[in-house]
Amino acid sequence: MFDLTKFSLKDKVAIVTGGSRGIGQGIAFGFAKFGAKVAVTSRKAEDLEATAAEIRACGGEALVVPAHIGKIDEINKVIGKVLDRYGRIDILVNNAGASPAMGSVLDCDERLWDTVMNLNMKGLYFMSQAAARVMKNQGGGKIINISSVNGFKPEPFVSVYSISKAGVRMITKAFAAELAPYNIQVNTIAPGPVNTKMMDSHWWNLPPEEAKKAKAALEEALPMHRIGYPDDITGAAVYLASDASAYTTGTEIVIDGAYLLSNVPFVEKY
Ligand SMILES: NC(=O)c1ccc[n+]([C@@H]2O[C@H](COP(=O)([O-])OP(=O)(O)OC[C@H]3O[C@@H](n4cnc5c(N)ncnc54)[C@H](OP(=O)(O)O)[C@@H]3O)[C@@H](O)[C@H]2O)c1
């Protein structure tokens, strides 16, 4: 009979990048509830402290590690601090991501390209490499990369982000193929629209009332007539982090309320 404890994360050590809010925070809370010790990392210490306090208030264990994941020396700092505290890394969720500005492919400049790529692809790659070296020596581990539906279907005016998220899907496959012999499973979760600060940034150029209307119109147009919530993503992350997914690697779970089956654009124009 299937052993339900396979879904347990008891005493496993997890790192969640971008764990201070939104999807990453939801995953950090979920991991803590399933028994993991969770290191949360992002740039703003006070937001991380608030997340850690909430985890501890529910009886969980949390470590706060402020860092910019687009910078290799800061990535090494994260890995060092987690190893100092817990001595191992069982799970890495590469969730930190940015889409700082949007606009036509005709207007993208080098600074925008570097900002998005340094975090969404370079940081994710080297974070995975650093954690995988530890996991290999331990005898296994789990890496979960947060891509996006935009990694499947480019969004007009969101080109660099879309390209970076397609790259995330390939990083997953490249790492999964090479690391399978070391019992390291690497998978992608590709969310559709989810209610977070990043989601709201789609309407940064509109006055608040118009932004509210545009968001409501998007909700109405979506196949399920709603935008997702971070908790809609957490269950898949728990599965991919747990022993229940021991034979699942190099693949991707799209969680989008059928967004990719529709013709709904996130935004009409910029
Ligand atoms: N929301 C959606 O609709 C949606 C859809 C598809 C995919 N996604 C993906 O899901 C992931 C999470 O997105 P979200 O919507 O939860 O976004 P969010 O609410 O904006 O949260 C982003 C998180 O990443 C952190 N972060 C940003 N830049 C960072 C950096 N340079 N170094 C370290 N941490 C950094 C943020 O904290 P600080 O700013 O304090 O650093 C925050 O914790 C992203 O990879 C995003 O692309 C989101």
The ligand as an ORCA input file, in Angstrom:
! r2SCAN-3c Opt
* xyz 0 1
  N       2.575     35.945    -10.152
  C       2.439     35.385    -11.353
  O       1.422     35.579    -12.011
  C       3.506     34.473    -11.882
  C       3.211     33.746    -13.039
  C       4.172     32.896    -13.557
  C       5.406     32.768    -12.936
  N       5.674     33.495    -11.821
  C       7.002     33.322    -11.220
  O       6.875     32.969     -9.869
  C       8.005     33.448     -9.132
  C       7.520     34.251     -7.945
  O       6.775     35.344     -8.429
  P       5.738     36.174     -7.531
  O       4.595     36.482     -8.408
  O       5.542     35.519     -6.228
  O       6.572     37.530     -7.385
  P       6.712     38.592     -6.212
  O       5.505     38.635     -5.370
  O       7.187     39.825     -6.869
  O       7.890     37.958     -5.320
  C       9.191     37.879     -5.839
  C      10.134     37.390     -4.757
  O      11.461     37.362     -5.305
  C      12.315     38.206     -4.499
  N      13.327     38.812     -5.352
  C      13.153     39.693     -6.357
  N      14.330     40.043     -6.873
  C      15.279     39.356     -6.177
  C      16.696     39.285     -6.242
  N      17.395     40.021     -7.119
  N      17.346     38.464     -5.370
  C      16.654     37.737     -4.473
  N      15.328     37.755     -4.365
  C      14.647     38.558     -5.215
  C      11.359     39.225     -3.866
  O      11.871     39.824     -2.673
  P      12.797     41.171     -2.705
  O      12.157     42.098     -3.704
  O      12.791     41.661     -1.311
  O      14.160     40.720     -3.130
  C      10.182     38.322     -3.546
  O      10.451     37.552     -2.407
  C       8.827     34.257    -10.116
  O       9.882     33.471    -10.626
  C       7.847     34.579    -11.217
  O       8.480     34.795    -12.451
  C       4.762     34.344    -11.288
*
